[in-house]
Amino acid sequence: MIRIANINDTKRIYELLIDMVNLHATIRPDIFIKDKAKYNIEELNKLIGDKNYHIYVMELDNLLIAYAICIIKYNHDKNILINKSLYIDDFCVDKLYQNQGYGTKLFNYLIEQAKKEGFDEIILNVWNGNDEAYSFYEKMGMKIKKMEMELKI
């Protein structure tokens, strides 16, 4: 079952957020701090009530196994670009449930919601080195739109 998140989901989302950061910390230990989360529980509670965020969760046998934290973004440079984007800020399937089709179901649900709500696109960022995520998003039909580059100082 996929549904909009509620306050009762924040503890489990928080646990999965830590798992996501730990995965990224293995890929980019120069950037990510192990055992931390992008949002704390209080911040997640606020996001659930924020009209600019859509947080979806997937449950299996009453266990939250996946989530997608999405932000509604409007392009402010109306002189050259016009669009309304659903930005996937964070997308996670519990590692015990990966490669079983749950991520595909959740992502397809996001596509349907974006169509219903009149979004022009779904966008997200993937960290270089996160090959499994990159392959998944490519399988879902996503293509590189632009690249962010860095020079470490």
C-alpha positions, 0 to 999 in steps of 0.5 A: 500500500502506498499513501501520504505519510503521517506523523506516526511514520516519522520514526521509521522514515528517520531510521531509513534516512540514517540508512541512506546517509550511511550508504552515501557515507561509504561512497563519499566519506568526505561529505557524509557523516555516518549515523546522521540523518538529513532530517530529524524527527521534528523536521520530518513532522513539519515537512508532513504538514508543509504544502510544498512537500509530498511525502509518500510511504509504502507499507508491507504487512504494516511495516513501512518499507519505503518512502519518497520525500518530494518537493514541489518546485517552480522554475523562477526564471520565467524568461527562459524556462517554464515548468513545475517540477516534482523534485525527489529530495530523498527516495529509499527502499529498506535494504531488506526489500530492495530488488523485489519491485517495491522501488519500481511500484513507488516510483511509478506511483510518483509518476502517476501523482505527478501527471494528476497534479500537472507537473511537467517533470520529475527531477532528482539528484544521484551521487556519483558512485551510487551506481545501483541508484543510477541504474534504477532511475535510468531503468525508470526512464530518467535521463541526465538533465545536467551535471554538477561538477566539483573541484575539491579544495 
